């Protein structure tokens, strides 16, 4: 059975001068302010759609990589993943770069890189973002 998650945004005003509030409705863990300036300039304590995508992508990728490594008999001790989503006003999202550092007993660098590349290609968020160039840097700690 499929699960569904809900986020809601209330926006007030114009794109440039307005502001919004993004709420993670399914979990209820928080509401986050968003503005055009936080998207196209500096965050200044507010989020952006790209930061929310980065959070989703880093979490999904980490889960997919952990699952694949465990299934291959080399469960990770720790995975630290960063997703950097690049946004160009007037163009849109221009790319995503994943950086992962892993502690994986019994696995060499080549095996870790291969598993990370597979997770990048196969995690559900990567697949949903397939219209965007996604790059990867993977290394063992």
For each residue, the residues with C-beta under 8 A, 3 or more apart:
1:
2:
3:
4: 26
5: 26 27
6: 25 26
7: 22 23 24 25 26 52
8: 22 23 25
9: 20 21 22 23 34
10: 20 21 23
11: 18 19 20
12: 18 19 20
13: 17 18 19
14: 17 18
15: 18 36
16: 36
17: 13 14
18: 11 12 13 14 15 35 36
19: 11 12 13 33 34 35
20: 9 10 11 12 33 34 35
21: 9 10 31 32 33 34
22: 7 8 9 31 32 33 34 47 52
23: 7 8 9 10 30 31 32
24: 7 27 28 29 30 31 32
25: 6 7 8 28
26: 4 5 6 7
27: 5 24
28: 24 25
29: 24
30: 23 24
31: 21 22 23 24
32: 21 22 23 24 46 47 52
33: 19 20 21 22 38 45 46 47
34: 9 19 20 21 22 38 39 46 47 48 49
35: 18 19 20 38 39 46
36: 15 16 18 39 40
37: 40 41 42 44 46
38: 33 34 35 41 42 43 44 46 47 48
39: 34 35 36 48 49 50 87 89
40: 36 37 87 89
41: 37 38
42: 37 38
43: 38 46 47 48 51
44: 37 38
45: 33
46: 32 33 34 35 37 38 43
47: 22 32 33 34 38 43 51 52
48: 34 38 39 43 51 52 87
49: 34 39 52 53
50: 39 53 54 85 86 87 93
51: 43 47 48 54 55 85
52: 7 22 32 47 48 49 55 56
53: 49 50 56 57 83 85 93 96 125 129
54: 50 51 57 58 83 84 85 96
55: 51 52 58 59 83
56: 52 53 59 60 125
57: 53 54 60 61 83 85 96 98 123 125 126 129
58: 54 55 61 62 81 82 83 98
59: 55 56 62 63 81
60: 56 57 63 64 123 124 125 126
61: 57 58 64 65 81 83 98 100 119 120 123 125 126
62: 58 59 65 66 79 81 100
63: 59 60 66 67 123
64: 60 61 67 68 119 122 123 124
65: 61 62 68 69 76 79 81 100 102 115 116 119 123
66: 62 63 69 70 75 76 79
67: 63 64 70 71
68: 64 65 71 72 115 118 119
69: 65 66 72 74 75 76 102 104 107 115
70: 66 67 73 74 75 76
71: 67 68
72: 68 69 115
73: 70 106
74: 69 70 104 105 106 107 111
75: 66 69 70 104
76: 65 66 69 70 79 102 103 104
77: 103 104 105
78: 102 103 141
79: 62 65 66 76 100 101 102 103
80: 100 101 102 141
81: 58 59 61 62 65 98 99 100
82: 58 98 99 100
83: 53 54 55 57 58 61 96 97 98
84: 54 96 97 98 99
85: 50 51 53 54 57 93 95 96
86: 50 93 94 95 96 97
87: 39 40 48 50 92 93 94
88: 91 92 94
89: 39 40
90:
91: 88 94
92: 87 88
93: 50 53 85 86 87 96 132
94: 86 87 88 91 132 133
95: 85 86 132 133 134 135
96: 53 54 57 83 84 85 86 93 129 132 133 134 135
97: 83 84 86 134 135 136 137
98: 57 58 61 81 82 83 84 116 120 134 135 136 137
99: 81 82 84 136 137 138
100: 61 62 65 79 80 81 82 116 136 137 138 139
101: 79 80 138 139 140 141
102: 65 69 76 78 79 80 112 116 138 139 140 141
103: 76 77 78 79 140 141
104: 69 74 75 76 77 107 112 140
105: 74 77
106: 73 74
107: 69 74 104 111 112 115 140
108: 111 112 140
109: 112 113 139 140
110: 113 114
111: 74 107 108 114 115
112: 102 104 107 108 109 115 116 138 139 140
113: 109 110 116 117 138 139
114: 110 111 117 118
115: 65 68 69 72 107 111 112 118 119
116: 65 98 100 102 112 113 119 120 136 138
117: 113 114 120 121 136 138
118: 68 114 115 121 122
119: 61 64 65 68 115 116 122 123
120: 61 98 116 117 123 126 134 136
121: 117 118 126
122: 64 118 119 126 127
123: 57 60 61 63 64 65 119 120 126 127
124: 60 64 127 128
125: 53 56 57 60 61 128 129
126: 57 60 61 120 121 122 123 129 130 134
127: 122 123 124 130
128: 124 125
129: 53 57 96 125 126 132 134
130: 126 127
131:
132: 93 94 95 96 129
133: 94 95 96
134: 95 96 97 98 120 126 129
135: 95 96 97 98
136: 97 98 99 100 116 117 120
137: 97 98 99 100
138: 99 100 101 102 112 113 116 117
139: 100 101 102 109 112 113
140: 101 102 103 104 107 108 109 112
141: 78 80 101 102 103
